[in-house]
Every structure is written in C-alpha cells, then in structure tokens.
C-alpha cells in the first residue's frame, strides 16, 4: 500500500501538470490548427520531447536510481560522491549532443520526417523551429538528474511538479507573444527553452531544500560510472519504446498527404494522460522500492509489492482505455474543434486516439515490468522485448503506408499507424511478462493475479455498458451550444468515473477510501544528514 500511497502523491502533481498540458494543447490547436506550421512545430519538438519523456518517465531513473540507492545505504556522503561524478560526466556529454543537434538539425528533420524533403518550405520551417527547441534537451537532462536524486531521497512530489512549468511557459508565450506580433509557431518554439530554464531553477531549489548540493567532480574512474553507462543505453530503449514508436509513426506519417502528423500528435497527447498518471507515477515509486527489497534479498516482499502495483495499474489502465475509446469522438470535438482547428481535424484525431488507447493496458504493464528487470540488475531483457516491439511497429507502419498508397485510403491511414503502435505495445508487454516469470526474480502468485484479471475485466465491462447506454439514451449533438456539450461530456465522465470507482470497491481490487486515508495521514520523513527544520524533510 505504500507504493500506491506514494504513487498517488506523484499522480496528484502529474494530474495538475497534465491538466495544464491539456490547456496547452487546446491553445496550440486554437492558434496553429491542423496546418503545415503545426506539423513543423511538432516535428521540431519531437526530439527534445522524446528526451523529456525518457528522462522524466523512467529511463534515467531506471539506470541511475538502483546504483544511487545502494550508495545511499552506505551513507549520504557516499551517495553524493557518486551523484557528483555522474552529473559531471552527464553535463559534458549532453552539452556536446545539444550543440551537435543544433548544427545538424537538417539531418535530424530528414530522419524524423523524411516525407518533408519534397516540401522545401515545410522542411525549412521544421529545421528553424527545431534549432530553437533543441537546447531544451540539455536543460531537461539537468532537471531530470536532480529529480532522480530527490526521488531516491524520498521527495517524489518535487520532480512530479516539473512538467507543469513547461506547460505554463507554453501557455504564457502563446497568449502573450502573438499579441506582440510574433508568429504563433515561433512563439510556441521559444516557450520550450524558456520552460526548461524554469524547470532547472526549480529543481536546484528543491534539491538544496533536501540538503543535496551537487558539485562538479571529474571522477572518470569511479567504480560505478561504467555500470551506469552500461545500464543507461538499454534503459533508454527498454523504457522508451513507446516514444521511439511514436517517432517511427510520425516519420511514416510525414509521407501521407495533409496533416497526419498533427492528428497523431493530438491523439498521442490525450492518451498520455492516463499513461503518465498511472504507469509512470507507479514506476517512479516502484523502482527504488524494488531496488531496496531485492538488495536485501527479500524476494517475497518484492514480489508482493510488484504484484500489487501491477494489478492496481492494470485495472485503472483498462478503465481509462474503455472510457477514452468510447468517448473519443466527443472528447476531441469538444476540446479541439475551435479557432483554426476544424471539426474534420478533430474527427481524424479522435480515430487515431481510439487506436492508440487500445494499447494503453500494454503500455502501462511495461512501465511496471521494466523497472523490475532493472532493479534486479537485468537491463538486457527489456531491450530485447522493445526491439521486437519496434520491429513489429515498423513493419506494420510500412505495410499500412504501402496499402494506403495502392488502394487510395491515405486520408485515414494515420489510424492504421496508431494501431501499429498498440500492437507493438502488446508484443513488448507479452515478452517482458514471459521473461520476468521465466527468470524467477519475482515469484508472483499467479492464481491470485488470474482472479484479479477476471475482476478487472468485469469492472471494465461495467464501465463500458454504462457509457454505451448513456450515449444511446442521451446522444451527443454537435449542434448544441459549447457549454451544453461541455456539460454533456462532463456528466458522462462523472457517471463513468463513479461507476468505475464503485466497481473497484465492490470487486476489492482497490479500496479508494483506504488509499485516500493513507495519503492524508502520510508522515514526514527526515533524511539522514539533511538539514533540520523545513529543509530536511520529505513528505511521503
């Protein structure tokens, strides 16, 4: 239950950030619409955003936290010595990569959107915007490092707040700069590095409150630097397969006519909400917990902790997938069909979202299984599973593109591209689950988990019935006033949420009331060696 409690704390801040992100996406849609400028901006943002998701949502934590946690078990001084050595190396490498990325941006755009080569103006705009956005890579790397440090020392809320600062920067820039004569696409691009500066400043402040002051210390022969390097590469692939799949999706989509990249991006933004709130929040808390338990040799408690986290994540993922699949057309129409974003563009985005969310349970399973491999010192298996998933996704994407060009359904081929990502996600989850059981690292109670899965399907089925009946007896009407459409959507989501919460209680899968009590009654934990008073405690 401690995992769920701390995950709720992370999730609360993640929800705040994601709602700000929702407002950000509405403003981007309103200002840029589904246009070539929107496509160019999303391509420009893709690489730094990929690194943001890899670092913010697990890859760096997966490689760094188990090693740091081991040193922390010895002393805070030993942990900070390793942290300083890793930070100094990381800062040098990321600075070099950032400079190289800005210089060679035309090559990167060609890789990310090879279809734009036939559209010189669109290609040039993507390059220019990419050079503005790319320095965010260096900034988010520093912020992510500080976040991993704070997570290991028990302050999970600090880094969970960081994405909100980027969203606030985008909102402010898109509101203010166009009114001063700036092009909306350029305003959106400049908001990215400005948000990164705010994120670094906040995390420096949060780390210092914990008494964790980083210093540059060039220790290339530190015993665990090599271990970190060996684990980091596999971690990026193992945890970031979904983001790598999105890059493949957009590269193939750039060969389609119109603005398929924009449709996929908005669909991706919507289903990322439950993925972040559930899978990523739990994985953030689960990794250090498993690392400590396995380090002590307590496999029984580690297995129990892992199984509870997986069951909790999976049932919420199923509920979110069902709800978003059934309500996708109405969600997109109400949210996006304003300003420069047309109802037709909203409909195209909705179809892509339905395909994406079909794979949501698989994506969340891998967010829980991958940390289990890394916590047990096995970074290779998740990489193998991810390689298979990426191969499945790529083959299906190319097949969809070729069939669309041959039979003339290119205008809806982006839906097939999104579905390819979902299928790849299930291939990844299936392989990781099989190998996790095969290795015997965690002795999972299979009969109990099987019974839980049956209950999960019942909960998801009840939610589906309620939402479908609601749409049948009170059908949505796009001609209603906007406020009426918002009320309709809010009512459907509220009723669905109430049914889902009640079903969770009845099934016994998750007691929301007990969980809420634990979060309210959480204790203050003082870090050993940290400053006393307000700067030395982390709320757990």
N, C-alpha and C positions, 0 to 999 in steps of 0.2 A: 504493500500500500504506500510505502514511502516513495517508490518510483512514481506512482500515479500522482501523489501529492505534489512532488517537485515538478512533475510534468505539467500539472495544472498551472502552477506558478509561471512556468515558461510559456504555457499556452495562452494565459491571460495577456501577457505582453505581446505575444505573437498575434493574437486576435486584434489588439489595438493597432499594431503595425499593418496587419492585413486589411483592416477597415480603412486605414489611411491609404493603403495601396489601392483599395477599391475606388476611393475618391480620386486618387491619382489617375487610375485607368479611365474613369469617366471623363476627367478633364482632358486627357490625351485624346480620347475618342472625339470629344467635342471640338477640340482645337485642330487636330490633324486629320480626323476622319479616316476612311479607308482609301488612302491616296498613295502615290509614289513616295511622297515625303514621309508618310508614316512607315512604309516599308523600309525606306532608307534608315530611319531612326532606329527601328527595331533591329536591323542588321548591325548598325553601329554599336548598339547596346549589348549585342549578343555575347561577345567575348568577355567584357568585364562583368556582365551579369552572370555568365557561366561561372566565373571565378567567385563571384559573390555567393552563389548558391553552393558551390563546392566547399568553400571555407565556412560560410555561415551555417550550413546544414549538414556538416558531419565529416567531410574528408580529412581536413586538417586535425580536427578533434580525434578522429579515429586513429591517426598515426601518432599524434603528439601526446594526447592525454594519458594513455596507459604508461608511457615512459615517465612522464612528469609525476604521475600518481605514485609510481614506485619510488622515485626520489623523495617525494613528499613524505612517504612513510618513514624515511630515514630522518629528515629534518627539513624545515622550510628553507634553510640556507642552502642545502644541497639541491633542492628543487629549483631555487632561483639561479643557482650557478648553471644548471643545465638550460634553464629558460633563457638566460642571457646569451649563452653560446649559440643556441638555436636561433634566437632573434637576430643576432649579428649576422649569421650566415644567411638567414632568410631575407633580411633587408637588402643585402648586397645583390642577391640573385634576382629578387623581384624588381629592383631598380634597373638592372640590366635588361630584363624582359620588357619592362614598361617602355624604356627608350627604344628598344628594337621594334616593339609593336607599333609605336607611333611612326617610325621611319618606314616600316614595311607594311603599312596598313592596306595599300592596294592589293598586296598578295593575300592578306587575310580576308579581305572582302571577296576576292576571287574564290577562295576556299569556301567561305560561308554562303555565298550567293553567286555561284558561277553563272546562273542564268542572267545576271545583270550585265554580263560582258556585252550582250547585244543591245543594251540600253545605256549609252555613254553618260547621259545626264544623271540618271538614277544611280549609276555606279559611282560617278564623281561625288555626288551628294553623300552617299554612304561612306566614302573614304573620308571626306571632310568632317562629317559628324563623328565618325569613328575615332579620328585623331583627338577630338575634344573629349570623348567619353573614356578612352582607354586608360589614361592615368588613374582612373578610379581603381584599377587593378592593384596598384601599389598601396593606395590608401586603405582599401578593404582588407588587404593582407595584414597590415599592421593592426587594424581594428580586430580582425579575426584572431590573431595571435593573442592579443590582450584578452579577448573573450574566452579563449580556451584556458588561459591562465586563471581567470576569475571562476570559470566553471569548475575547474579542478579544486579550487579552494572554497567551493560551496556557494558562490554568489551567482546563481543561474539567471536571475532576473536582469542583471546588468546587460549582458550581451543580447538577450531577447528583445531589449528596447532599441537596439542599434538600427534595425531596418526602418523603424519609424522616422528616423532623422533623414534618411534618403527620401522617403515619401514626402516629408514636409518640404524638403528642398525643391522637389519637382513641382509640388503644388504652388509654392510661393513664386518660383520662376515662371511657371506657365500663367499664373494670374498677373504678375507684375510686368514681365519683360515685353510681351506682345503689346501691352498698352503703351509702352515707351517706343514702339516702332520695330521691335525685334520680330523676326520670323518665328512662328511657333516651334518649328523643328529645331532651330538653333537654340531657342530658349530651353527646350527640353534637354538638349545635349549638354548645355552649360550647367544645368542643375545637377548633373551626375557627379562631376568632381567636387562641386561645392558641397553636396551632401556627404561625400567621402571625407572631406576635411572636418565637418561637424562630427562624424562618427568617430574619427580618430581622437579628436579632442575629448569627447565624452568618455571613451574607454580609458584614456590616460587618467582622467579624473577618477573613474570607478576603481581602477587598479590601485591607485595611490590611496584611496579610502581604505582599501584592504591591507595597506602596508606593503604592497607589491610594487617596488620601483625597479623597472628594467634599466639596465645599463648596457652599453656596447662592450662586449668582451670577446675578442677573437681567440677562440679556443678550438682550432680546427682538429685537434687530436682528442677531443672529448670522446670518451668511450661510446656514448650513446648517439652521437651525431650520425654515424653510419647507419645505425639501426633506424633512426628517424627517416633518413633518406630512402632506405630500402622499403620502408613501410609506406611512405608518402605516395610514391607512384602508384602502387596497387590500390591505395585508399582512394585516390582521385578517380580511378576507373571504377572501383567497386561500389563506392557510394554515389558517384556522379553519373551513373549510366543513364539515368533519366534525362539529365541535362545534355549529355552527349547525344542522346537520341533526338532531343529537340533540335540540336544543331543539324543533324542529318535531315530531319523533317524540313527545316527551313531551307537548307541547301537544295533539296529536291523541289520544294515548293517554288523556289525562285525561277524554275523553268516553266511554271504554269502561267497562263495569261492572267491579267488583272492583279489583284492584291491578296493573293492566297497567304502570303507571309503574315499580313496583318490579321487575317481571320484566325490563323493558328496561334498567333501571339495573344490575342484577347481570350481565346478559348483556354490557352495554357494558363493565363493569369487567374482565371476563375477557379480551375480545379486545383491550383497550387494552394489555395486557402486551406482546405482540409488536410492536404498533404503536409503543410507546414505546421498547422495547429496540432495535429495528432502525431504523425510519424516522426517528424523532425524533433518535436518537443520531447517525446519519449526517448528517442535515440540520444539526444543530448544528455539526458539524465542517466540513461541506462548504461552508457559506455563506462563512465568512471565507477559506477556501482559494480558492474560485472568484473572490471579490471581488479578491483579490490578483493572481491569474493574469490575469484579464480587465483589471485596471487596468494591468498591464504589457504588455498586448496579446498575451499568449501563448495564443492560442486553441487551438492544437494540444494543449498540455498540459492546458488547461482541459477540452477535450473528452474527453481520455483519463481524466482524474480523474473527470469526471461519469459517463462510461460505466461505469467500474469500480464506482463507488458504486451506480449504478442496478442493474447486474447482480447485485452482492452482495446488495443489499436485496431484489430481486425474488425470487431463489431462496429466501431464508430466509422471505420472506412466503408463498410458495407452500407451503413445508413446514409452516409454522405453521398456515396455513389448512386444509390437509388433515388434519393431526393433530387440531386443535381441532374440526373438523367431525365427524370420525369418533368422537371420544371425548367429545363434548359432553354426552350424557346421563349418562355415568358421572362425568365431572368435576363436574357440578352436583350430582348426588346425593350423592357422597362429600363434597363440600366444604360444601354449604349445608343439606342436609336434617337439621338438628339444632335443638334448642331450639324457638323459635317458628316456624321456617321448615319448612314441611311438604314431604313428597316431591312432592306435586302442584305446589307452587310451584316446586320445583327443576326439575321436568319442563317447566313452562311457560317458565322462564328458559332452559333448555337449547335449546328450539326457537328462541327469539329469538337465542341466541348462534350457532346454526348459520346463521341468515340473515345475521347481522352479519359473521361471518368469511368468508362467501362473497365479500365485497367487500374483504377485507384486502389483497390484492395491489394493488388500485386505490388504496386509501388511502395505501399506502407509496410508490407511484410518485409521487403528488402531493407527498409530503414531500420528494422529491428534485428534482422538476422545478420546483416553485415557487421554491426558492432560486436556481435557475439564472436564472430571469427577473429576480428582484430584484437578483442580483449583476451582471447586465448592464444594470441601470437601466430595466427594463420592468415596472412594477408593475401594468399595466392588464390584460394577457392572463390572468393567474391569476384576477383578479376576474371577468372575463367568463365564464371556464370555471366558476367557482364559482357565478355567478348562474344559469347553465344547470342545474348540478347541483342547486342548491337548488329551482329551479322543478320539475325532474323529481321530486325527492323530495316536494315539497308536493303536486303533482297526484296522485302515486301514493298518498300517505297519505290524502288526502281520498277518493280512489276506493275504497281498502280500507275506510275507515270507513263510507262510504255503502253499499257492498255488504254489509258485515257486518251493519249495522242492517237492511237489507232482507231478507237471507236467513238471518239468525239464527246467524252464527258469530262473534259478538262475543268469545266466550271465548278464541278463538285469533287474533283479528285483529291482536294485537300482533306476531305473526310476520310478517305482511304489511307492517307498519310498518317492522320491522327490514330486511326485504328491499328496501323502497323506498330506504333509506339506501345499501344496497350498489349498487343500480342507479345512483343519483345519483353515487356514487363513481366508477363506471366511466365515466360521461359526463364527469365532471371530468377524469379521467386521460387519456381519449382526446383531449379538446380540447387540454389542455396539451401532450401529446406531439406532436400535429399542429402546433401553432403554434410549438413550440420548434424543430422541424425546418424549418418554413417560414421562420422568421426567419433561419436560418443562423448564429445566435450560436455554436452548438457543432456542429462538423462531426463527427457521430457516425459511426463505422464500422458502417454498417447490416448488411452481410453477416456480420460477426463477431458483432454483437449478435443477429442472427437465429439463428445457430448456437448461441449461448448459450441462447436461449429454448428451442430444441429440447432441449438438455441439461437445462434446468430442468424441463421437463415430464416428462422421463424420471426425474429424481430424485424429483419429487413423486409420480409414478406408482408407483415402487418403494416409497415410504413408505406409500402408500395400500394397496397389495397386502398388505404385511406386517401392517398394523394390522387390516385386514378379516379376514385369515386368523387372526390372533390372537383376534379376537372370535368367530369361528366355532368354532375348536377349543377355546377355553377361555372360554366365555361368562360374562359378568358375572352375579352373583346378588345382588340387593338384600337377600336374607335372610342373607347372610354377616355375621359379626361385622365391626364397623367396621374393626378392624385388618387383617382379611383383605382387605376392599375397598380399603383404602389400599395394601396391598402389591400387589394386582392392578393398580390404576391406575398405581402407580409402576413396576411391571415393564413394563407396556405402553408407558409413556412412555420408559423407558430403552431398550427394544428399538427403538422407533421412532426415538429420537434417535441410537442407534448406527448404524442403517441409513442414516439421513439423512446423518450425518457421513461415513460411508464412501462413500456415493454422491457427496458433494461432492468428496472426494479423488479418486475414480476418474474423475469427469467432468472434473476440472481447473478447475471453476468457482471454488472457494475452497480454498486449502491451509490447513487449520486449524492444522496443526503449524507451518508457517512464520509464520502470523499470531501464534501463541502465543509463538514465539521473539522476534518483533519487540516484542511488548508487554513481555516480560520484560527485554529489553535496551534499553528506551527510555532516552533520555538526559535529563539535567537541563538545561533551557534557562534562562539568566538573562536577565531582562528589562532592556533598556537603561534606565538611570535609576532602577531599583528599588533598594531597599536590599540590601546584600550579605548573605551568610550565609543563614540559614534563611528569611528573609522575602522573599528576592528571586528565588527560583527557582520554576518551574512544571514539574511532571513531565509530559512529553509522551509 
